[in-house]
Amino acid sequence: MTELRTPPSPNVLEVPYKQAEAFRKLASLPADLKSKIYSALAEIPQQLFPAVQVDFVLSSVLDGHELSAADLAPAIRSLISSRFYLSDRTDAEFVRAVVEGVAAQLGGVQNEAEIQSVVVNLLGLKNLVVSYRSAKILFDDANHMHAANITSQLRPVFDVTGSQIEAAVVSHVLCLDYSGNGEAQRFFLSLDDSDLDALEAAVQRARRKTIAMHGFASGAGLSLVGEGK
């Protein structure tokens, strides 16, 4: 006899297979192990790049288990990110949409209540929610710089024949390594001494702004994400 299942609601969230399977496996773990996972994740400090520590924590707790950190870590990140983009839904509506999405992707689940509990507990990790939201605010509207370097040269100025050096000029080239549109990229910009002065002035102004905003945040009782201190 064919089992009749209630079709998902029109607002069901499309959940990728690996993410759905990770939630199913997490929901199937013993209660004490799940509690250990949530507690370990909750201890991660708020930061702009929590992925490394999330992977480390999960690898330590899940060592030897069928569910791997490589599967669960991106599932958590995707879940929290999806909540940002669906802020028009209530928490209950979003959780229900995720659970139905998991069930739809896996062709039905036996432990729906446990999966719902998993989703609620993961979304309740405020430290990770704030971390991922902070990174989104910082990097969504601009490229992300990885490294910067200025190469300086003393370059000769030749005569028209190219056989004699008549003068020299100091040149600087700024090289920025950054990521944009999901790809690593590099940008070069020629600078003269006045450009260096302008850059230095802009950096110093930004540092003064940082001090001012740190003072404001401290007075308002706000934690600063990403300081690494």
C-alpha positions as CSV (number, residue, x, y, z in Angstrom):
1,M,0.0,0.0,0.0
2,T,1.4,3.4,-1.0
3,E,1.9,5.8,1.9
4,L,0.2,9.1,1.3
5,R,2.3,12.1,2.4
6,T,1.1,15.6,3.0
7,P,2.6,17.7,0.2
8,P,5.0,20.5,1.4
9,S,3.6,24.0,1.7
10,P,4.2,26.5,-1.0
11,N,6.7,28.2,1.3
12,V,8.9,25.2,1.7
13,L,12.6,26.0,1.6
14,E,14.7,24.3,-1.0
15,V,17.4,22.5,1.0
16,P,20.4,21.0,-0.8
17,Y,20.8,17.2,-0.4
18,K,24.0,17.3,1.5
19,Q,22.6,19.8,4.0
20,A,19.4,17.8,4.4
21,E,21.4,14.6,5.0
22,A,23.6,16.4,7.5
23,F,20.6,17.6,9.5
24,R,19.0,14.1,9.4
25,K,22.2,12.5,10.7
26,L,22.6,15.1,13.4
27,A,19.0,14.6,14.5
28,S,19.7,10.8,14.7
29,L,22.7,11.2,17.1
30,P,22.3,10.4,20.8
31,A,21.0,13.3,22.9
32,D,24.1,13.6,25.0
33,L,26.3,13.9,21.8
34,K,24.0,16.5,20.3
35,S,24.2,18.5,23.6
36,K,28.0,18.3,23.5
37,I,28.0,19.6,19.9
38,Y,25.7,22.6,20.7
39,S,27.7,23.4,23.9
40,A,31.1,23.3,22.0
41,L,29.7,25.5,19.2
42,A,28.3,28.0,21.7
43,E,31.8,28.4,23.1
44,I,33.3,29.8,19.9
45,P,34.0,33.5,20.2
46,Q,32.2,35.9,18.0
47,Q,34.4,36.6,15.0
48,L,34.3,37.5,11.3
49,F,35.6,34.2,10.1
50,P,34.1,31.4,12.3
51,A,34.3,28.7,9.7
52,V,37.8,27.5,10.7
53,Q,36.8,27.1,14.4
54,V,33.4,25.6,13.6
55,D,35.2,23.0,11.5
56,F,37.8,22.3,14.2
57,V,35.2,22.0,17.0
58,L,33.0,19.7,15.0
59,S,35.9,17.6,13.9
60,S,36.9,17.1,17.6
61,V,33.4,16.2,18.8
62,L,32.4,14.0,15.8
63,D,35.7,12.1,15.5
64,G,34.8,8.6,14.4
65,H,31.1,9.2,13.7
66,E,29.3,8.8,10.4
67,L,28.4,12.5,10.4
68,S,31.5,14.5,9.5
69,A,32.5,18.1,10.1
70,A,33.0,18.6,6.4
71,D,29.2,18.0,5.9
72,L,27.8,19.6,9.0
73,A,29.8,22.9,9.0
74,P,28.6,24.2,5.6
75,A,25.1,23.0,6.5
76,I,25.2,25.2,9.6
77,R,26.6,28.2,7.7
78,S,23.9,27.8,4.9
79,L,21.1,27.5,7.5
80,I,22.1,30.7,9.3
81,S,22.7,32.6,6.0
82,S,19.3,31.5,4.7
83,R,17.7,33.0,7.8
84,F,19.1,36.4,6.9
85,Y,17.6,36.3,3.4
86,L,14.2,35.2,4.6
87,S,13.8,37.7,7.4
88,D,10.2,38.4,6.4
89,R,9.2,35.0,7.9
90,T,8.7,34.4,11.6
91,D,11.0,32.1,13.3
92,A,8.3,29.4,13.4
93,E,7.6,29.8,9.7
94,F,11.3,29.6,8.8
95,V,11.9,26.5,10.9
96,R,8.9,24.8,9.4
97,A,10.0,25.6,5.9
98,V,13.5,24.1,6.6
99,V,12.0,20.9,8.1
100,E,9.7,20.5,5.2
101,G,12.6,21.2,2.8
102,V,14.6,18.5,4.4
103,A,11.8,16.0,4.2
104,A,11.1,16.9,0.6
105,Q,14.7,16.5,-0.4
106,L,15.1,13.1,1.3
107,G,11.7,11.8,0.3
108,G,10.3,11.9,3.8
109,V,11.9,11.5,7.2
110,Q,11.0,9.4,10.3
111,N,12.5,11.8,12.8
112,E,10.8,15.1,11.8
113,A,10.5,16.4,15.4
114,E,14.2,15.7,16.1
115,I,15.1,17.6,12.9
116,Q,13.0,20.5,14.0
117,S,14.8,20.5,17.3
118,V,18.2,20.5,15.5
119,V,17.2,23.5,13.4
120,V,15.9,25.4,16.4
121,N,19.1,24.7,18.4
122,L,21.5,25.7,15.6
123,L,19.6,28.9,15.0
124,G,19.8,29.6,18.7
125,L,23.6,29.8,18.6
126,K,23.7,33.6,18.8
127,N,27.5,33.7,18.7
128,L,27.5,32.1,15.2
129,V,24.5,34.0,14.0
130,V,26.2,37.3,15.0
131,S,29.5,36.2,13.5
132,Y,28.0,35.3,10.1
133,R,25.8,38.4,10.0
134,S,28.8,40.6,10.8
135,A,30.8,39.1,7.9
136,K,27.8,39.6,5.6
137,I,27.6,43.3,6.6
138,L,31.3,43.8,6.2
139,F,31.9,42.0,2.9
140,D,28.6,42.0,1.0
141,D,29.0,45.5,-0.5
142,A,32.7,45.4,-1.3
143,N,35.5,43.1,-2.3
144,H,37.5,41.4,0.4
145,M,41.2,42.3,0.6
146,H,43.6,39.5,1.5
147,A,47.0,41.3,1.2
148,A,48.6,44.5,0.2
149,N,52.1,45.4,-0.8
150,I,53.9,48.4,-2.2
151,T,57.0,47.8,-4.4
152,S,59.3,50.7,-4.8
153,Q,61.9,51.2,-7.6
154,L,64.4,53.7,-8.8
155,R,63.8,53.7,-12.6
156,P,66.1,55.2,-15.2
157,V,65.1,57.8,-17.7
158,F,67.0,57.1,-21.0
159,D,67.7,59.5,-23.8
160,V,66.0,59.1,-27.1
161,T,68.6,56.6,-28.3
162,G,68.3,54.5,-25.2
163,S,72.1,54.5,-24.8
164,Q,72.4,57.0,-22.0
165,I,70.7,57.4,-18.6
166,E,69.9,61.1,-18.2
167,A,67.8,61.0,-15.0
168,A,66.0,58.7,-12.6
169,V,62.5,58.6,-11.1
170,V,61.2,56.9,-7.9
171,S,58.1,54.8,-8.6
172,H,55.8,52.9,-6.4
173,V,53.4,50.1,-7.3
174,L,50.6,49.2,-5.0
175,C,49.5,45.5,-5.3
176,L,46.2,44.4,-3.8
177,D,45.2,40.7,-3.5
178,Y,41.5,40.4,-3.0
179,S,38.5,38.3,-3.7
180,G,35.5,39.5,-5.7
181,N,32.7,37.6,-7.4
182,G,33.9,34.4,-5.7
183,E,37.4,34.6,-7.4
184,A,40.8,35.6,-6.2
185,Q,42.0,38.7,-8.1
186,R,45.0,41.1,-8.1
187,F,45.0,44.8,-8.8
188,F,48.0,47.1,-9.5
189,L,48.1,50.9,-9.1
190,S,51.1,53.2,-9.8
191,L,51.7,55.7,-7.1
192,D,53.9,58.8,-6.6
193,D,54.9,60.5,-3.3
194,S,51.7,62.6,-3.2
195,D,49.6,59.4,-3.6
196,L,51.5,57.9,-0.7
197,D,50.7,61.0,1.4
198,A,47.0,60.8,0.4
199,L,46.9,57.1,1.3
200,E,48.6,57.6,4.6
201,A,46.2,60.5,5.5
202,A,43.2,58.3,4.6
203,V,44.5,55.4,6.8
204,Q,45.2,57.7,9.7
205,R,41.7,59.2,9.4
206,A,40.2,55.6,9.4
207,R,42.2,54.8,12.5
208,R,40.8,57.8,14.3
209,K,37.3,56.8,13.3
210,T,38.0,53.3,14.7
211,I,39.0,54.7,18.1
212,A,35.9,56.9,18.1
213,M,33.6,54.1,17.2
214,H,35.2,51.7,19.7
215,G,34.5,54.3,22.4
216,F,30.9,54.6,21.3
217,A,30.4,50.8,21.2
218,S,31.9,50.4,24.6
219,G,29.7,53.1,26.1
220,A,26.6,51.5,24.4
221,G,27.5,48.1,25.8
222,L,28.1,46.6,22.3
223,S,30.5,43.8,21.7
224,L,32.9,44.3,18.8
225,V,33.2,41.4,16.4
226,G,36.4,40.5,14.7
227,E,39.0,42.2,16.9
228,G,40.7,39.0,17.6
229,K,41.4,40.0,21.2
